[in-house]
Amino acid sequence: MAPVHQDFQAIKTRVVVTISADIIPSTDTVRGVLLGLALGDTLGAPYEGGLLARGLWALLGRTPEGVRRFTDDTQMSLDLAESLLVCGGLDQDDLAQRFARSYQWRRGYGPGAAKVLRRIRAGQPWRQANRSVHPQGSWGNGAAMRAPVLALWPFVSGQALAQAARQSAQVTHAHPQGMAGAVLLALATRALMTPGIHADAVLAAARCALSDAEAEAFDPALRTASAWLARGDAPTPRQVARMLGHGITARTSCVTALYLALRHLEQPFEALIRFATACRGDTDTIAAMAGALWGARRGAKALPPLRLEQQDRLEDTAGQLQRCWLGAAA
């Protein structure tokens, strides 16, 4: 197999042109992304962290009605979706305020994100708050986890989608790796939503939206994942965690989610979640990202019929997003 960066260059033009085409996703596809993300988050959350974290989630992880709660991953994804709908596109100021208003500690926000959002809520401008904890900006996966939602908005091109991913990430994750992770997930989601882009080309579709400097941190894992998929290898969850990562940074989780989704595209959603949770580490976020990617290709009808917290809100948001595509095409 050729080195993965050569594969990217060989198909770059074809991928970008295909993503730029005016193809309206079906309602099932849009629902598949949003509900796949929420299901992955919800089903992955009980397995995250050590005994203390899992024990705490066992107490907090269900509503009074017994429905599994989602975490900050789904909450911030909904915030992003609703901001797009209200503002007619990406508005960083509105997004920052929505994130801050929605913050609740019981959703499992990371300590860094919690501090940033509390400062924004207290009135600090987000352009200051986003570097108040990490002076170079956060390189965590929090921007990537919500980036699939951006693929549900009718941006006119892959380049426009990538720019929106960087801008949405900047609100909370201003480090170049945090922003690059968001670009990877947004472009991979759009690629999987697009007929004619084979699963084998998805990694390239995501990678070619990054500059070489942005991609440097991700390329080793991308090469490994590409080689595994090309050869049909079946590494164990422990091997995936060791070689690709299972952490809270964008570098150690985004490619993992991409690989898991692509490996399980022809398998049931439950198989994807079992493998993701067996990788341990940041299970809710990795499962959320992988679930959104899986749902982008397979659609909501292939998802298990499990009840979700705020199901009506999720369904209504998905429906509004799909109608925006119809309006853009009119």
C-alpha positions in Angstrom: 0.0 0.0 0.0 1.3 3.5 -0.8 2.0 5.8 2.1 -1.2 7.4 3.3 -0.1 11.0 2.4 0.4 9.9 -1.2 -3.1 8.5 -1.2 -4.4 11.8 0.1 -2.8 13.8 -2.7 -3.9 11.3 -5.4 -7.6 11.7 -4.6 -7.6 15.2 -3.2 -9.2 16.9 -6.2 -11.9 14.3 -6.6 -12.8 14.3 -3.0 -13.1 18.1 -2.6 -15.2 18.4 -5.8 -17.5 15.6 -4.6 -18.0 17.2 -1.2 -18.7 20.6 -2.8 -21.5 19.1 -4.9 -25.1 20.3 -4.2 -26.4 17.0 -2.8 -29.2 17.3 -0.3 -29.0 14.7 2.5 -32.1 12.7 3.4 -33.9 13.2 6.7 -32.7 9.7 7.7 -29.1 10.7 7.1 -29.3 13.9 9.1 -31.1 12.0 11.9 -28.5 9.3 11.7 -25.7 11.8 12.5 -27.4 13.5 15.4 -29.0 10.5 17.0 -25.9 8.4 16.3 -23.8 10.9 18.2 -26.3 11.1 21.1 -26.6 7.3 21.3 -22.8 6.8 21.2 -22.4 9.4 23.9 -25.1 7.9 26.1 -24.0 4.3 25.7 -20.3 5.1 26.1 -20.6 7.3 29.2 -21.0 4.5 31.8 -17.6 3.1 30.8 -15.5 6.3 31.0 -12.7 6.8 33.5 -11.8 4.8 36.6 -14.0 3.3 39.3 -14.8 6.7 40.9 -15.9 8.3 37.7 -17.9 5.3 36.7 -19.5 5.1 40.1 -20.5 8.8 40.0 -22.1 8.3 36.6 -24.0 5.3 37.9 -25.7 7.8 40.3 -26.1 10.6 37.8 -26.5 8.8 34.5 -30.3 8.4 34.4 -33.2 10.8 34.6 -35.9 10.4 37.3 -37.8 8.5 34.6 -35.0 6.0 34.2 -33.8 7.2 30.8 -30.1 7.3 30.2 -28.7 10.8 30.3 -26.4 12.2 27.7 -23.2 14.1 28.6 -21.7 17.4 27.6 -20.9 15.9 24.2 -24.6 15.8 23.2 -25.4 19.0 25.0 -22.8 21.1 23.2 -23.7 19.4 19.9 -27.3 20.6 20.4 -26.1 24.0 21.4 -24.1 24.2 18.2 -27.1 23.0 16.1 -29.5 25.4 17.6 -27.1 28.3 17.2 -26.7 27.5 13.5 -30.5 27.4 13.1 -31.2 30.7 15.0 -28.3 32.6 13.5 -28.5 31.2 10.0 -24.9 30.0 10.2 -22.0 30.0 12.5 -21.9 32.9 15.0 -19.1 32.5 17.5 -20.5 35.0 20.0 -23.9 33.3 20.1 -22.3 29.9 20.3 -20.1 30.9 23.3 -23.2 32.3 25.2 -25.2 29.1 24.5 -22.3 26.9 25.7 -22.1 29.0 28.9 -25.8 29.0 29.6 -26.2 25.3 29.1 -23.3 24.3 31.4 -24.2 21.9 34.2 -21.6 20.1 36.1 -23.6 16.9 36.1 -23.2 16.5 32.3 -19.6 15.5 32.9 -17.8 18.6 31.4 -14.0 18.4 31.7 -12.4 20.6 34.4 -10.8 22.9 31.8 -14.0 23.4 29.8 -16.0 23.9 32.9 -13.7 26.8 34.0 -13.9 28.4 30.6 -17.6 28.2 30.4 -18.1 29.5 33.9 -15.9 32.5 33.1 -17.9 33.2 29.9 -21.1 33.0 31.9 -19.6 35.5 34.4 -19.1 38.0 31.6 -15.5 37.4 30.4 -15.2 37.6 26.6 -14.8 34.2 25.1 -11.6 35.3 23.2 -10.0 35.8 26.7 -11.7 32.8 28.4 -10.7 30.3 25.8 -7.0 30.8 26.8 -7.5 31.4 30.5 -6.9 27.8 31.4 -4.5 26.8 28.7 -2.5 29.9 27.4 -2.0 28.2 24.0 -5.6 27.0 23.8 -7.0 23.6 24.6 -6.0 20.7 22.5 -8.7 18.5 23.8 -11.3 16.7 21.8 -14.3 18.8 22.9 -14.5 20.7 19.6 -14.2 17.6 17.5 -17.0 15.8 19.4 -19.5 18.4 18.3 -18.1 19.0 14.8 -20.3 16.4 13.1 -23.2 18.8 13.5 -21.4 21.3 11.2 -21.7 18.7 8.4 -25.4 18.9 8.8 -25.4 22.6 7.7 -25.4 23.4 4.0 -22.0 25.0 3.8 -21.3 25.6 0.1 -18.0 23.7 0.0 -15.6 21.5 1.9 -13.4 24.5 2.4 -16.2 26.5 3.9 -17.1 23.6 6.2 -13.4 23.3 7.3 -13.3 27.0 8.0 -16.5 26.8 10.1 -15.0 23.8 12.0 -12.0 25.9 12.9 -14.1 28.9 14.0 -16.5 26.8 16.1 -13.5 25.1 17.8 -11.8 28.4 18.5 -14.5 29.3 21.0 -13.4 26.7 23.5 -10.4 24.9 21.9 -8.0 27.4 20.4 -5.0 25.2 20.1 -4.2 24.2 16.5 -4.7 20.5 17.4 -8.1 21.1 18.9 -9.2 23.0 15.8 -7.7 20.4 13.4 -9.5 17.6 15.2 -12.8 19.5 14.6 -11.9 19.8 10.9 -11.2 16.0 10.6 -14.6 15.1 12.2 -16.6 17.6 10.2 -15.1 16.7 6.8 -15.3 12.9 7.5 -18.9 13.2 8.5 -19.8 15.2 5.3 -17.8 12.6 3.2 -19.8 9.7 4.7 -23.0 11.6 4.1 -22.1 12.0 0.4 -23.0 9.3 -2.1 -20.1 8.3 -4.3 -17.4 8.7 -1.7 -16.3 5.2 -0.8 -15.5 4.5 2.8 -11.8 4.0 1.8 -11.6 7.6 0.8 -13.0 9.1 4.0 -9.7 9.4 5.7 -8.3 11.2 2.7 -11.3 13.5 2.5 -10.8 14.6 6.1 -7.0 14.8 5.9 -6.8 16.9 2.7 -8.7 19.8 4.5 -5.7 20.2 6.8 -2.5 22.0 6.2 0.7 19.9 6.6 1.4 21.7 9.8 -2.1 21.0 11.2 -1.9 17.3 10.1 1.5 16.6 11.6 0.1 15.5 14.9 -2.5 13.2 13.3 -0.6 11.7 10.4 1.1 8.8 12.3 -2.3 7.5 13.5 -3.9 8.2 10.1 -1.2 6.1 8.4 -1.8 3.2 10.9 -5.6 3.4 10.5 -5.4 3.5 6.7 -3.1 0.5 6.6 -5.3 -1.5 8.9 -8.4 -0.8 6.8 -6.6 -1.5 3.5 -5.3 -4.8 4.7 -8.4 -5.8 6.5 -6.5 -6.2 9.8 -8.5 -6.7 13.0 -6.5 -5.2 15.8 -7.9 -5.7 19.3 -9.3 -2.9 21.4 -6.1 -2.8 23.4 -4.0 -2.5 20.2 -6.2 0.2 18.9 -5.9 2.2 22.2 -2.2 1.7 22.2 -1.5 2.6 18.5 -4.2 5.2 17.8 -5.0 6.4 21.3 -8.1 6.6 23.6 -7.4 9.9 25.4 -9.1 13.2 25.9 -6.9 15.1 23.4 -7.8 15.5 19.8 -4.6 13.8 18.7 -5.3 10.7 20.8 -9.0 10.2 20.0 -10.2 11.7 16.6 -8.5 9.1 14.4 -9.5 6.4 16.8 -13.2 7.4 16.3 -12.7 7.6 12.5 -11.1 4.1 12.4 -13.8 2.5 14.6 -16.6 3.9 12.5 -15.1 2.8 9.2 -14.2 -0.6 10.5 -17.8 -1.2 11.7 -19.8 0.4 8.9 -21.1 -2.9 7.7 -21.8 -4.2 11.3 -24.6 -3.3 13.7 -24.3 -0.1 15.8 -24.1 -2.2 18.9 -20.9 -3.9 17.7 -19.3 -0.4 17.2 -20.2 0.6 20.8 -19.0 -2.7 22.3 -15.6 -2.2 20.6 -15.4 1.5 21.5 -16.1 0.9 25.2 -13.6 -2.0 25.2 -10.9 0.5 24.2 -11.5 2.2 27.5 -10.3 5.8 28.1 -12.6 8.6 26.9 -15.4 6.2 25.9 -18.3 8.6 25.7 -16.6 11.1 23.4 -15.0 8.5 21.2 -18.3 6.6 20.9 -20.1 9.8 20.2 -17.8 10.8 17.4 -17.8 7.2 16.0 -21.6 7.0 16.4 -22.1 10.2 14.4 -19.8 9.0 11.6 -21.5 5.6 11.5 -24.9 7.3 11.4 -23.8 9.5 8.6 -23.5 6.5 6.3 -26.0 4.1 7.7 -28.8 6.5 8.7 -31.1 6.6 11.7 -33.2 3.6 10.6 -30.2 1.4 11.3 -29.7 2.6 14.8 -31.1 0.6 17.8 -34.5 1.8 19.0 -33.3 3.0 22.4 -35.0 5.8 24.2 -32.9 9.0 24.5 -33.1 11.8 26.9 -34.7 14.8 25.2 -35.6 12.6 22.2 -38.2 15.1 20.9 -35.6 18.0 21.0 -33.1 15.9 19.1 -35.6 14.8 16.5 -37.0 18.3 16.0 -33.4 19.7 15.6 -32.6 17.1 13.0 -35.7 17.9 11.1 -35.0 21.7 11.1 -31.4 21.1 9.9 -32.6 18.9 7.0 -35.1 21.6 6.0 -32.3 24.1 5.8 -30.8 22.1 3.0 -34.0 22.3 1.1 -34.2 26.0 1.6 -30.6 26.5 0.4 -31.3 24.5 -2.7 -34.5 26.5 -3.6 
